[in-house]
Amino acid sequence: MIRVLAAVIRRQGRYLVCLRPPHKRHGGLWEFPGGKLEPDETLEAAAVRELREELGVEASALGPLLYIHQEDGAPFRIEFLSVEITGEPQALEHSALRWATPAELAALRLAPSDRAFADTLVTGSV
């Protein structure tokens, strides 16, 4: 199993999602920012590292683990963690960034695990 962090960053009722580059797995689909945990790395340390690398921001507060999704037929376990950031996100590793309401997330082409989590936001179960 490969653990993957998905940072759930919320501002004024909108969530930050990123467009995956075309050459990567799930290229052209939107996702919550994050990435694979390194060996022996905590979820919190991964959040600090990944958000600095991908978005050029600092994780200023780490909240609860909101959701876990195991992709069918894939070794990835995606762990959705609530994160507050300081700084303005930049698309350093993605094709684009977007702040979206839960209703807007429902209309986006999201990667499978991100879709499963976004559906919980729309139904209000998170």
C-alpha positions as CSV (number, residue, x, y, z in Angstrom):
1,M,0.0,0.0,0.0
2,I,1.2,3.5,-0.9
3,R,0.0,6.3,1.4
4,V,-0.9,9.5,-0.3
5,L,-1.8,12.9,1.3
6,A,-4.6,15.0,-0.1
7,A,-4.6,18.4,1.5
8,V,-8.1,19.9,2.0
9,I,-7.6,23.6,2.0
10,R,-10.7,25.8,2.5
11,R,-11.1,29.5,2.2
12,Q,-14.4,31.4,2.3
13,G,-16.5,28.3,1.5
14,R,-14.3,27.2,-1.4
15,Y,-11.8,24.4,-1.7
16,L,-8.4,24.5,-3.5
17,V,-8.1,22.0,-6.3
18,C,-5.3,21.5,-8.8
19,L,-5.3,20.3,-12.4
20,R,-2.9,17.3,-12.9
21,P,-0.4,17.7,-15.8
22,P,-1.3,15.6,-18.9
23,H,1.8,13.3,-18.6
24,K,0.9,12.1,-15.0
25,R,-1.5,9.4,-13.8
26,H,-5.0,10.9,-14.0
27,G,-3.6,13.7,-16.1
28,G,-6.1,16.4,-17.0
29,L,-8.2,15.7,-13.9
30,W,-8.6,17.9,-10.9
31,E,-7.4,16.8,-7.5
32,F,-6.8,18.1,-4.0
33,P,-3.1,19.0,-3.7
34,G,-0.6,16.6,-2.0
35,G,1.4,13.5,-2.9
36,K,3.0,10.3,-1.7
37,L,4.4,10.0,1.7
38,E,8.1,9.2,2.0
39,P,9.2,6.2,4.0
40,D,8.6,6.8,7.8
41,E,7.1,10.3,7.0
42,T,4.0,11.4,9.0
43,L,0.9,12.8,7.3
44,E,1.6,16.1,8.9
45,A,5.3,16.2,7.7
46,A,4.1,15.2,4.2
47,A,1.6,18.1,4.2
48,V,4.3,20.6,5.1
49,R,6.7,19.3,2.4
50,E,4.2,18.7,-0.4
51,L,2.5,22.1,-0.1
52,R,5.8,23.9,-0.1
53,E,6.9,21.9,-3.2
54,E,3.7,22.0,-5.1
55,L,2.1,25.4,-4.2
56,G,4.9,27.5,-2.6
57,V,2.9,27.9,0.6
58,E,3.3,27.0,4.3
59,A,1.0,24.7,6.2
60,S,0.1,26.9,9.1
61,A,-2.3,24.5,10.9
62,L,-3.1,20.9,10.4
63,G,-6.6,19.7,11.2
64,P,-8.3,16.3,11.4
65,L,-8.1,13.4,9.0
66,L,-11.4,13.9,7.1
67,Y,-11.6,10.9,4.8
68,I,-9.7,7.8,3.5
69,H,-10.2,6.3,0.1
70,Q,-8.5,3.1,-1.3
71,E,-8.6,3.1,-5.1
72,D,-10.0,-0.1,-6.6
73,G,-7.3,-2.1,-8.3
74,A,-4.5,0.4,-7.3
75,P,-2.1,0.4,-4.3
76,F,-2.9,3.9,-3.3
77,R,-4.6,4.9,0.0
78,I,-5.5,8.5,-0.2
79,E,-5.8,10.3,3.1
80,F,-7.6,13.6,3.1
81,L,-6.3,16.0,5.8
82,S,-7.7,19.4,6.7
83,V,-4.9,22.0,6.3
84,E,-4.7,25.8,6.7
85,I,-2.1,27.6,4.7
86,T,-0.3,30.9,4.7
87,G,0.7,32.5,1.4
88,E,-1.0,32.5,-2.0
89,P,-0.8,29.2,-3.8
90,Q,1.0,29.0,-7.1
91,A,0.8,26.2,-9.7
92,L,4.4,25.0,-9.4
93,E,3.7,21.4,-10.4
94,H,0.1,21.6,-11.8
95,S,-1.4,22.9,-15.0
96,A,-3.8,25.2,-13.1
97,L,-5.3,26.0,-9.7
98,R,-8.9,26.7,-8.8
99,W,-11.0,27.6,-5.7
100,A,-14.3,25.8,-6.0
101,T,-17.5,25.4,-3.9
102,P,-18.8,21.9,-3.2
103,A,-21.4,22.5,-6.0
104,E,-18.6,23.5,-8.4
105,L,-16.6,20.4,-7.4
106,A,-19.5,18.3,-8.3
107,A,-19.3,19.6,-11.9
108,L,-15.5,19.2,-12.3
109,R,-13.7,16.2,-13.7
110,L,-12.0,14.9,-10.6
111,A,-9.6,12.0,-10.1
112,P,-11.4,9.0,-8.6
113,S,-10.5,9.4,-4.9
114,D,-11.0,13.1,-5.1
115,R,-14.5,12.5,-6.6
116,A,-15.3,10.2,-3.7
117,F,-14.2,12.8,-1.2
118,A,-15.9,15.7,-3.0
119,D,-19.2,13.8,-3.0
120,T,-19.0,13.8,0.8
121,L,-18.7,17.6,0.8
122,V,-21.7,17.9,-1.5
123,T,-23.9,15.7,0.8
124,G,-22.5,17.4,3.9
125,S,-21.3,14.1,5.5
126,V,-17.9,15.7,6.2
